């Protein structure tokens, strides 16, 4: 059923609006939404989209959301940041982000459907909703090329469009890292190339983030960020540390080589929370048992008996394992969501 959508006067001349970006994502409602609540949500979102020059579609069915947004890259980045912080849904997953030649929903700031997503998308070229992230594929390929400067240029250009480190991270850098893992799984590159590509991305991110401004908050947390001892892919930890720092927290990033070294850090320093990460490229679910053991021993050694532990990495993004599986208080699927994941985990322990 289609209902409650606002018609837009934008998008009638797509060529005048280029560059144009399309973003699709899905999520789960934290509680069932009534028709009235959906109408209020749609109206507020449509008004926001109108201000930003965004058009699109929202599908709600069986407590699940699917949304297709299209508009200027900077506007998409701002709206995505707001969507990512919205407490009315969880398990937020960006499916695709790519440039587009024109709009599919140019008449609507937000078209609302309460029917199955597949039925709606069949009429609007559903194949585009699951298209690969072309920019991320290109970034991954450039990151392992002989001359990596094109990867740097692509990232800088994307950041100039997004104007948001969190959007750049979730919509381009993290998908590129997963793409590197996929290339390895398909025997299209070796593990060395994956590691090299991740290191290059990490270097480029540091260059971009050098001028970042930290948000000022009333009660910053002291957060330790570290890859799981033995994990050689450190891009995830670097992205996590940057996200937490920008959110206003006192962030300490460390790279302990052993479990004992990690225990020593938490035993001699006070931390409100710790973020432990596995590879952002490989699933490494076989390390779940080791991660569980390390988290248990870190809690026991911690100077803070109420230490909050959040786990991350591709294994959690792909839902291969959960935070509960490794005795963490929560898991994070993106550095962009990590500050909120930490806050929710602390609230649950309070």
Secondary structure by P-SEA (a helix, b strand, c coil): cccbbbbbcccccccccccbbbbbbbbbbcccccaaaaaaaaaaaaaaaaaacccbbbbbcccbbbbbbbccaaaaaaaaaaaaaccccccccccbbbbbcccccccccbbbbcccccccccccccccccccaaaaaaaaaaaacccaaaaaaaaaaaaaaaccaaaaaaccaaaaaaaaaaaaaaccccaaaaaaaaaaaaaaaaaaaccbbbbbbccccbbbbbccccccccaaaaaaaaaaaaaccbbbbbbbccaaaaaaaaaaccccbbbbbcccccccccaaaaaaaaaaaaaaaccccbbbbbbbccccccccccccccccccccccccaaaaaaaaaaaaac
